[in-house]
Amino acid sequence: MSTDTPTAETEPEVIVRRAGLLGHLILNRPKALNSLTHGMVQTVRDTLEQWREDDTVATVLISGAGEKGLCAGGDVVSLYRAAVDGRPEVGDAFFADEYAMNALIADYPKPYVAFMDGIVLGGGVGISAHGNQRIVTERTRLGMPETGIGFFPDVGGAWLLARTPSHLGLHMALTSGHVTGADALAAGFADHFVPAERLEELAGALESTGADEAIAAVVGEAPDVPPAPLAEHVRWIEACYSADTAEEIVAALQADGAPEAATAAEAILGKCPTSVKITLDHVRGAAQARSVQEVLAADYRLTYHLLRAHNFPEGIRALLVDKDRNPQWEPATLDQVTVDEITALSAPIEGRELTL
């Protein structure tokens, strides 16, 4: 594996490397937990397009610089600044390109290996969990935390959340909770567990060996996967998240008796009420979708409307800009959010639909 390191003055936001059979993309904003800028999305997408047609590239690897994580999501602060300046079209362009990248990854014809080590949130899930060889470690902390910022699980995440067993995906989405690598395996967000200390070894093996063979060699020697903490709570998760509405889910969690269920209810009530209802509707709708691309098109409709509404910019302001952690949601409670409001936020965009 190549160990060359560009100088600070020339270091790109995505390092593109070729070594033997491997094309390696390294997200390179470690101080920002490798959060995705528009330029990073375009670089990843353009490089994947090139490597798809390059017969000398047998395997693609995506990883993150630094030791804290693969990717903490999209650079939403820049989208916030554009939105409050009256330029929501900046966000439109970012999401259109990001979702096209997600769709490309989901249908990639070559092994797409993702090192889902450390923090993997939001857009970090989109750039990894749609791949076909997804590696988690003992350090993995994966989540879709968007209900906490007035948004919803996008990047095709609802496709994955809707297909988890026992409503684990709804629990993850509505609470914005992080899960371990073992949980990610159990929920279908990942394929293999590899100790973090062996990732570099695996990356090196991919330079000269096919992905299946290289991964099997490392996984076969790896210790057993740690227990999945969420597995201990399947009973109440499955029962409570089977309720029809967000209000009924919260009531069921509060009435269950398990301390963890009560904590989940409190977490949901602390999120943006509109986001909670959007997310419940969107994940359940994704269960009926025929493809990731269909879900991504629905994602785009929601982002288009949310960029022009109150809650998403307000959530970013409160959590990431002013950091007062006191968002003023509109409406302020779940029971005040109407069906018509949710329907309007997912309405088709005349002349602006995303085609993938």
N, C-alpha and C positions, 0 to 999 in steps of 0.2 A: 504494500500500500504506500502510495506516495506521501512523503512527509513535508514537502515543500510548503512554506508559509509565506504568503505575500506580505509586503510591508504594510504598515498601518495606512500610509498615504495612498496606496493603490489597492487596498483590499476591497474586493467587490462585495455586494450584498448577497450574491449567490456565487459560490466558487464552483466552477465547472471543471471537472477533471476526467481524463481518460487514462486508463491503465489496463493493458491487456484486453480482456473481454468486457471490462466493466466501464460503464459511464456513471460517474458519481457526482451528484448534486449536493452541495453543502450549504444550507441556509446559514448566512453569516452575519447576523446581527445579535451576537450573544448578549450584549448589554440590554437589549430590548427583548430578550427571550426569543430571538429570531422571529419576531412578529412580521407578518408579510406586508411589504409595500407593493404598490402597483407594479413598480419596476421588477421586483422579485417574481411576482406572478407571471409577468410577460417573459422573463428570462427562463423560468422553469418550463412554461408552455412551449416557447420557441425551441428550446433544447430538446424537449421530449419529441416534438414533431420531427426534428432533424434525426434524432437517434432511432426513431421508429423505422426510418427508411435506410439506416446504416447497418449493413450486414456484419460489420466488425464489432458492433455493440451487441453482446448477448444478453446482458443484464443491466438494469438501471437500479441505482441505490440512492435513496434520499436520506440525509441525516442532518443534524443540527450542530453548529459550532458551539463550543463551550460545554460545560458539564451539567447545566441546569435543565436543558430540555430540547426537544426537537423544535417546537414552535408553540407560542402562546396565543396564536390566532392572527387575525388581520390587524393592520395598523389603523384602528378605528378612530384614533384621535385626529388623524389627518382628514378623515371623512367628516368628523364632527365640525372641524373648523371650516371646511368647505360648505357644509350644510347651513351653518349659522351665518355664513357670508352670502347665503342665497344662491349657492352653486351645487345643488344636489346632484347635478349631472356628473360631477366628479365621482361620487359614489356609484352612480349608475354604471359608469365605465369600469370602475374597479370590480364591482360584483359580476358584471358580464364576463370579464376576462377571467376572474377567479373561477366562476362556475364552468366556463369552457375548459379550464385547466382540470377541474375536478372530473368532468365528463371524460376528458382524454385519459386521465389516470384509470378511471373505472373500466375503460375499454382497451387498455394498453395491451398490445399483442405480445409483449415480451415480459419476462419476470420483472416486476416492479417491487423491489425490496425496500421496506420502510423501517428504519430504526426508530421505534416509538419509545425512546428512552427519556426519562425525566418528564417534564411538563409537555403535555400534548392536549391543547385546548382549542375548541372552535375551528378556525381555519387550519390549525395543525392536524385536526382529525381529517379535514377534507383533503389535505395533501398527502395523507398516509393511509387512512383506513379504507380508502377505495382501491388500494393496491391489492395485488394477489399474493404477496409474501410479506406479511406484517409481523414484525418482531417486537415483543415487549420485554421489559426487564423488571428486576425487583425495584427499580427506581421510577417506573412509569406512574404518572398521575394524569389520567385521561378524563376529560369532561367536555360537556357542551354547556357553558355557563351563561348563555345569552339572556335568559329570563331576568338576570340580575342587572342588565344594562338596557332594559326596554326593547330587547330584540327577540330573536327566536333561533333555534338550532338550524342554521342554514348549511351551505356547502354540501348539500345532499345528505347531511347528517340524519335527517328524518327517515331516509331509506334504511339506514342501519338501526336507528333507534326503534323503528317499527317492527324489526325482525328479531329482536332480542327475546329470549324466553321469559315467561312469567312477568311481563310488563316491566322488566328491569330498565328498558329504555325510557319509558314514561317517568319512572322514578328519577333517573339521571337527568332527564330534560327539565322536568318541572322544578326540581330542587336545585338545579345547577351544580350538583355534587360531583366531586372528583372520585374516580375509582382506581383501583390498583391494576397492575398488569395482569394479574390472575383474574380479576373481575372482567377485564377487557376481553380476555380469552373466552370466559364463560358467556359473555354477552355477544360474542361474534364480531368484535371489533378488531381482533388480532388472530394470528394463526400459530405463532410459536413463541415460546419463552426461552430467552438466552440471557445468562448473567451479563451484566453490563461490562464486566472486565473482559469478556470474550468478543465484544462487538468488533474491535479492531482486527482480531484474528479472522473473524468471519468476513469482514470487508476485504482483507487481503486474499482470502480463499476465492472470493468472487471474481478476482482478477484473472484467475486461470482455470476455474472450475464452474460448471453450470450451477445455477441457483439451487435447484433441488438437492443436488449432491453436496454442495457446500453447506447448506443449512442442515441437512440430515446428519452430516458428520459432526457438527457442533451441537445440535440439539440432542443427538444420541449420547453424547458424553456429558450433557448438562445435568445438574441436579433436578430433582422433582420440582414441578411447579408449586409455588407456595399456595396455601389455602386461599380461596376467594372469599373475602369478608362478606360480600353481598349474599353469598349462598346461604348464610345463616338466617337471612331475613326474607327469604322467598315467600314464606307463608303469608305474612302481612302485606308484602309488596303486591303479590298476585291478587289478594283479596281486595285490598283498598283501591288499587288503581284500575279495578274492573268497574268502578262506579261510573255513571254516565257523564257527570259534569265536574268541573273543577271544584265547585263548592261541595259536591257530594264526596269527592275524593278527600278533600281536607277534613270533612266531618268524619269519614270512615277512619282516617289516620288518627284523629283525635280520640275516637271512641275505642280504638283497637286494644289499648292497654299496654302494648309494647313501648318502652321508652323511646326506642329508635323511631317508631311510627309517629310519636308525638313530636319528635325533633324534625322529622320530615315535613309534618304539617306546618310547623313554625317556619321552616325554611321557605316553603311555598308561599306562605302569607307575607314573607319579607321580600318577595320578588314583585316585579311590575305586574299588576293584575291583568292588563291587556296582553302582555307577553305570555303569561301563564295560559290564558284562554286560546291565544293564537297557537301556541305550542301544542296543546292538547288536540286541537282540531287538525293541525298540520301533521303531527305524527300519526294520528289515526287515519288521516287521508292517505299518507304515504304507504300505509299497509295495503292499500288497494291499488297503488301505482304499478305500472307495468315495467318501469325502468328507472334507473337513477336519473336519467335525463329528464324524465317527466317530473320528478321531484325537484330537480334544479330549476326547471322552468317555473314551477310554483314558488320556489324560493325567490326568484327574481321579481315576481309580482309583489310579494310581500316586502322585499327590500325597497322596491321603487316607492311604494306608498309610505313605508316607515321613515324613509329619509325625509319625507315631506310632512311628517307628523310631529307630535310633541315628544313622545316618550323616549325614542331612541337617542336623539341629541341630548335630552335631559339626563338619561342614564349615563352616557359617556361623560357628560359634565360632572355629575356628582361622584362617579366612581374613579374616573381617570384624569380629569382636568383639574377641577377645583378640589376634588378629593374630600368633600365634606361628608360624603356617604349619607346624604339626606335628599335623595331624589324626590321631586314633587310629581308623582304619577297622576295622570289624567286618563280615565277615572282613577280614584284612589283605592277602591276596594273591588273585589271580585264580583260582588252582586250588582255593581253599577255598570259593569261591562256588558253591553247588549250583543245579541246575536248579529244584529244588523251592522254593528261596528266591526266585528270580526269578518263578516262577509265582505264589507267594503274594502278592508285591507288586503283581501286576496282577489279582488276583482281584476279582470283582464285589463291590460294596458293597450289601448288602441294604437296600433302602429309601432309598438315598442316591445312586443313579446320576444322573449329570448328563444332563439332556435338553435338547437344543438344537434 
